[in-house]
């Protein structure tokens, strides 16, 4: 994509935010700018040249995950804080609406950039995932995305497939899906901290510079250093992931040497705001006080040469400030996930210094409401790919009596998947005792209301694909009882100490999770039972997991030490088999009670 903005993007005009919406703005003007700080191109003091200060609009979003159509259930809603302290939910998301919102936001803004914080693809619904996310790349091209960092999910199918998404070409095994060869992304993917192990060099561009007349803004893109811990081993084979802060600081110096002093970091790592409301003021009572998680330390240590951070990964919404190492406030934003929000940040560029006047940075998240007109080009794109996917996606694979949610420490959807994998495991080996499912692999719940014309309560293959899009296999392994206890303890200790990864248990496995304690002690060992009997540390248990967990994923390394391995079919096929065997139109399956883990708070 050309570095210069589209010609129809006109000069920026000031928009007034409704006070009732309570939208959080950060880094509000701390002191009045000089009289020359006119956010336009009119001459200084009546002259004909450009003014000293130029507002640059930065529109950003993150973690789209191929959600071209409006996501359903809670995945398609955001919570908004009202002026009176109450909250309400708003239906949001869908690229037909995202395109309209972005295009309207750009109106009157001649200097406008659109950037993203990674996970644009991967863990995608059927309309995109079935076609190796080519539809999403086409949609992002249509959204006029200028640049994005890689996320961990960009590596779900490995570095070669990521390179194909960037450069184009037909899929090496599936071939071309239409008469036209896939052209790849019009925008650069940035992977500054992802190195080829052999060459030691970044596998994609580490940075990119946006230029418009005399205004230059550099972008550095990184993903979380722990990507190998959240992606299958095959996806990151031959790659090395470096520290986010060290990498950004390195390339910030390089950009400075090239004369680029305005710099934005695109970081696929994030934090957890104190409120689920997208417009919560995370700078109350002080800068960054309302946000926690990895991004806080990262932001505090990135060089002051970087002027703003666009983040992601945690699927949270925030627009706040965290002080840089020099003690100056710096904007840090995230726009939730699935295209439900976009962030509008104003960066005031100083033509005299080439840098951003950080006292003037403002940022706010905006809802991608579904009350605006749909973008017809996105509607056509969705229709094209849905037509290709329909023969597969519309097939009924089961029936449910109510919504089966994927929310909570133990979720009904997680339990259902674990039950399906246990049942499939018993088909492979009748000695299979239990199944465990990683919570991050449960990408959505199942909704009772029909999404198309299938009828209420009908689960289609497309809906199942949205829940489990990774094409992991169901693997069987043997573990001792002592190892099984250790697996449960690793959910809440080690690398999972600060952010536990609670595995979803199959029916029959019960235990108590005591959140008043810390680390491994949160697992009450004496409470662990299988079918009412205490776990015997010396006995052998046959455990079904997906291939991601079988490789020690999610920091639960003991799951990578099993013996007597047996690899079965893919996990979605196991879920389909279970639903077809245990539900019908007249006897739908009910949501599991999600009471296998007793939680003490």
N, C-alpha and C positions, 0 to 999 in steps of 0.2 A: 504493500500500500504506500502511496506517495507520502512523504513526510508532511506535506502542506495540507492544511485542513480543506474540506470541501468548499468550493466557491460560494455555495448558497448559505454558508454560516456567516451571518452578519455580525456587526459590532455588538459587544455585550451590552445589555441593558439590565438595570438593577431590578430584581424581583423581590417583592415584599412577602415574607412568610407569614401565614396566618397565626396569630398568637394562640388561638384556640387549639391548634394542632400540637402546640408545645414542642415544635421541632428544635432539637438541640443544635446550637451553633457553637463552634469552638474557635479558640484563638481570636476572639472578637477584638476589634481594633483597640489596642492598648493606649495608643496616643495618636492624635491627629497627624495624618501624613502632611508633608509640606504642600504648599499651595500648588505645586506642579504635579501633585499626585492625582491627575485626571485619568480615570480608567478608560482611556480611548486613544485615538490617534491624532487628536487635534493638537495644534502647535502649542509650544510653551509660551505663555504670556502673549497670546495672540499671534505667535509665529506660525509658519506653515509646516514646520517639522513635527515629528511625533512627540507626544508628551513623555516625560520621564517614566511614568508608571503605566503599565498595561495589565489589565486583568486577564488572566488565562483561566478558562474554565476546564476543570478536570472532572469528567464523568467516569465513575468506576463501579464495577460490580465484581462478584467472585462466586465460585462454587456453583456454577450453572448446572453442571452434571447432565448436560444433554436434555434438560427439561424444556423442550420446544413447546409442548402443549401445556396449558395451565395445570400445575400439579394439584392433585386431589387431597382431600382431608386436611389435616393440620399442616401438611407440607405446602399447602397452597394458601396459607393465611399468615398474617402478621398481627401482632398485638400493638395497639396504639394507646399511649397514655393521654388521657384527657385533662383539660385545664382544672377540673374539679378533683383530680386524683383518681378517678375511675379509669377503667380500661375498656376497650372494645376491640373486636377482631375484624379484620378486613380481608376479603378474598383478594389474592394478589398472584402475580406471576403469569408466565406465558409470553413467548417471544413476539407474538402478534401485538401485545400490549407494551412490552418492553421497547420495541422498535418505535412505537408511537410516542412514548414518554421521552425517550432519548432524543428523538427528532424535534419534539416540541421544546425540550430543554435547551437544545442548541440554537434555537431561533434567537437572533439578535446577538449571538456570541461568535464573532469572527474568529477569535482565538480559542478554539475548543478542542480538547483531546479526550479520547475515550480509551480507558485502560482497564485491565482486569487482573485479579489476584490469583489465578490458577484454578485448577479443577474445572475447566470449561467442559471437559469430556470425562468419560469414565463413570461407572456406576449409573449408566444412563437408562432411561426408559426404552422400550422396544423400538420406537420410531427412529431412535438414533443408534442405540446399542446394536441392533440387528445388522446395521450397515457400518459397523466399526467407526461410528461417530462422524462419518462424512456429512450427514445432514446438519449436525451442529456446527461444523466448520463453515458450511455454506451459509447458515443463519448468521454466524458471527461476522462473516464477510458482509452480509447485507445490513448488519447493525452498524457498520463502519467502525468496528473495533480497530484501534490503532496499534495496540501492543498488549501482551499479557505475559505474566510469569508462568512457568510450569508449576503444576501442583503434583502431589503424590499420585493422583489418579491418571495423570498423563502418562504414567509408567505402567499402567495395568497390563498393557500388551507389549511392553518393552520399548527400548530406545529406537529400534528400527521402525516400528509402527508410528512412534511420535514423529520421527523424521519424515515419514510419508505424509502425515497430516500437515506438516509444515510445507513440504515441497510438492505434494501431489503424486498422482499415479494410482493405478488400480491396485486393489489389495492382492498380496502375493498368492493367496489361496482361494479367496472368494471371487476374485476378478473384479470386473466392472459391473456396477448395478444398473447403469443406464447406458444409453447410446454414447454419452459423452464421458470422456475420461475425467476423473476427479482432479481438480486443479490445485487443491491444497489451500492453505491459509494465505490471505492477502496481508496479514499482519504478522509480525515476528513473535515467535515464542522465545522468551529469555530464560536461560538456564545457567546463570553465572556460577552457581555452586555445585553443578552436576558435571563431574569430570569423567572422561574416558580413562579407565584404570591404566591402560597401556601408554597413552600419550600424555596423560596429565592435563589435558586441555578440555575446556567446556564443550559439551556435545552440541550445543546451539549457541547463538549469540549471547554474550553476558550482559550487554547493554544496548541501548538504542537511543538515538537523539531525534526528538521532534523539532522541526524548524518551521517558522512562519515569519517571513521577512527577517527582521533583526532579532527575533525572540527565539531562544533555544532552551529546551528542557530535556534533560537526560533521564532515562529510565533504566534502573538496574533490577533484574528479576531473579529471585531465588525461591526455592522450595524448602520445606523443613528438613533439617539435617537428618532427622529420624525417618525419612522416607523408607529406607529398607525395613524398618520395623512395622510398617503399615501396608506394605505392598508385597506380593508374592516374590519369592526369591528369583524366579525366572524373569520377572519384570525388571529387576534392577541388576541383572547379571552383567558383569563387566563395567559397572559404574561405581563411582565414588562420590559421596555427598559430603560437602565441606560445611564448616560452621557458617551460619547465616551472617553474623556480625562481621567476622573477619573478611568474608567475601565482599560484602557491601562496602566496607571501609576501603578495601583494596581498589575496587573499581570506581569508587567516588574520587579517589586520588587521581586515577587515570583520566576520568572525565574532566577534573579540574585542570590537569596538565593540557588538555585539549581545548581549554577555554570555555567549557560548559560548567557553569557555576550553579545553575538551578537544577536540582536533582530530586527525583522521586524514586523511592524504593517500592517495588512490588514484591510482597513477601507472602508466600503461602504458609503462614503460621499465624495463629491468632490468640485471642483471649476470651474470657468469660465475663460479660458485664453483670452487674449486680441485679439487673432487671431484664425481663424478657421483652419489655416494650422497646420497639425499635428507636423511639425518640426519647428514651430515658437520658437524663443528663448525667453522663458518667464523670463529669468534672465537678460534681457536687459531693462533698463540700470543697474539695481541692482538685487540682489537675490530676486526672487519671485515678482518683480515689475509688471510682466505681467500677474498675476493671481489674481482673487478675488473670493469671495464666502466663504462658511462655512469652507472649508478645511484650509484656511489661519490661522484663530484663533486656530483651532484644532492643526495644526502643530506647532504653536508658543508655545503651552502649554503642549504638550506631553514631558515627561521626556527625557533628553539627553541620557538616557540609551537605548532608541530606536534608531536604526541606519538608518532606511529607512522606508518610508511610501508608500504602494501601495494602491491607492484610486480608486473610481468609482462613480457611481450613476448619475453624470451629463452628461455622454456620451461624455465628452470632451477629447481632447488629449493634454497632456503636460508632460514634463520631465524637472523639474526645482528644485531649492533649495529654502527652506524657513528656516531661522535661528531657531534653537531650543532655549529653555529658557536660555541656557548658551551663546547664541550668535554665536554658531557654525553652519555652513551650513549643511543642511540635505536634501537628495534627496526625492522628492515627485513626484509620477508618476501616470498617467492614460492613458489607451490605447483605448480611444474612446469607441466603443461598437460594438456588433454584429460580433466580430471576425475579424474586419477590420485591426487591428493593434496588435502587441505584443511589449512589452517593454523588452529590454535587459539591465540589470543592472549588473555591476561588483562590487562586494563587496570584498574588500581585507581583508582577515582574518589574524589576528596576532596570531600565535600559542603561543607566549610568554604570551600574556595577555588574550587570548580567545575572544578578542573584534574585531570589525571592525575598520580598519584604515580609518577613514572617509575622510581624505584628498585625498584618492585615489579612492573614489567612482565615477563611471562614469555611465551614463544612457542615452539611446536613444530609441525612438519609431521607429519601422520598419513596413512597409506596408506588409500586407498579400496579395501579388499580386496573380493574377490568371494566371500568365505566367509560373508558375512552374508545375511540374508533380503532378497530383492528387495522394493522398495517397489511395492505392487500398482498404485498410481495411475500410476506411471511405466511399468510394464509395459503397462498399458492404453493409455497415450499412444503408446508406441512401436509397439504393435500397430496402432493406428488409422492412423498415418502410414505404416507399412510396407505396410499393405494398399493404400493409395493409390499407393505408389511401386512396388509389386511388378511390375506389367506392364512397366514400363520398366527397373527395376533388375535383374531376374533374367535379362535377355537375355545370352547368352554373346557376348563380343567377342574371345575369344582363348584361347590355351592356353600354359601355361608349364611347364617341366620342374623348376623349383626356385624357392625364394623369390628375388625380385628386390628387393634392399634399396635404401633411399634414404639410406643412411649413408655417411660418408666424404667427403673433399675432392672426389673424383670418384666418383659413385655409379653402380651398375649401372642403377638406375631413371632417373637423369638422362640417362645415355647412351642408354637405350632411347627416351626421349622425344625426344632430339635426333635420333636416327636416324629416328624416325617423322616429325618435322617436315622433315627433309631429303628423305625419300621423297615427302612430300606437296608440298614445294616444287618438286621435279622434275616432278611432275604439272602444276603451274601453269606452270612455266617450266623446260624441260630444261637451261637454263644455270645453274641453282642449284648452288652449289659446296659449301656447308656450312650447318650449323645450330648455334645456341647457345641453351641453355636456362638460365634463372636458377635457382639452387639452391633459393631460397625458394618457388618455384612447384611444387616436387616435394613434395607434402604428405604422402605415404606411399609405402611400397613395395607390391609385390604378393606375397601369400603363397600358397604351393603348396596348403596344407591348405584344404579347403572351409570356407566361412564359414556356408553354409546347406545346401541340398540339391543344389547344382550339381555336386558331385564335385571331387575333388582335381585341382589343376592348371587348373581352369576359371577364366577371368577374366570376371567379370560386369561389366555396365555400371555397377552400383553401386560395384564396387571401383575401376574406372577413374575414376569421378567423384570418389572419395575421393582419388585420386592427383592429379587435375587438376580442381579444382572452380571455377576462376575464370571460365570462359567467355571466355578471351582468344582472339583470332584469331591465325592464323599469317600473318605478314607477310613479304614479300620486299623487300629493299633492296639497292642497289649501294653498295659501299665500295671505296676504294682499298686496296691492300695496306698502305700506311702507316697508314691509319685502322684497319684490322683489327689491326695490331700495337698501336696505341694503345688499342683496346678491351680487349685482353688485359692491357695494363699498368694500365688503370683498375680492373681487378679487385682490385688490390693496392695502389693508391695513391689520393691525394686523399681523398675521404670514406670510402674503403674501406681506408685505410692500417691502422687499428687492427683492423678486422674484415673481412678480405677476403671478397669475393663471387665465388667461383670458378665461372665459367660451365661448364655441362656441354656437352662438345663432341661433335659427330656423328662418325661413323666417317670416318677419313681425316685429321682434323686432330690433329696431335700437337705437343707442345712440352714443355720442361722448366720446372718451377716450383721455383726455388731458395729455400727458406725460410731459408737461412743469411744471405741478403741482406735489404735493406730496400727498401720502396717499389717503384717501377716496375722496379728492377733485379732483382727476384725473377723476372721473366719473362726467360728467356734467349733473346734475340731471334734469335740464330743457330740456335736449335733448332726454331723454328716452321716446320712443314712441312704442306703439304696434298697428300695422296696421294703422299708421298715427295719432293715438290719444295719447295724453299724459297719462302717467300712473297715475291713481287715487290712492293716498295713502290709501283711505278708502275702495276701491273696493276689491273684491276677485278674484284672478286669479288662474286658474288650470294649474299646471306646470308639465311637464314630464321631469324626469331625470333618470339616471341609479341608481342602488341601492347603489353604492359607494357614489355618491353625496347626495342621499337621507338620508344617515347616517351622513351627515356633513363633508364629506371628503374634502381633499385639503384645510383645514382651513376655509372653507365656512360654518361656523357652523349654520347659519340661515336656510340652506337647511335641517337641521336635525330637524327643529321645525314645519314642515308642518302638516296639519290636513287632515282628510278625505282620508287617504291613500288607494291606490289601487295598487296591485302588478300584473304586467303583465308578458309577456313572456321574454325570454332573448334578449339582445340587438342585437345580430347578426341576430336572426330571424326577428327582426323588420327591420333591414337594408335589408335583403333578400326580405322581402315582398315589401318594397318600390321600390327596383330596379326592381323586376319582374313586378310591377304594372305601373312603369313609364319609362320603357325602353324596346327596342326590337332590334333585329339584324338590322332592317331597320330604326329604330328611337332610336338611343342610347341617353343616358342622357349626357348632357354637364356639365362640371365642374361649380359649383356655382361661382359667381363673387367675393365672399368674401368681400362684401362692406357694410355689415350690421353695422359694427363698424367704425365710422369715427375717425381716429387717428391723433391727433395733436402732432407734435414733436417740 
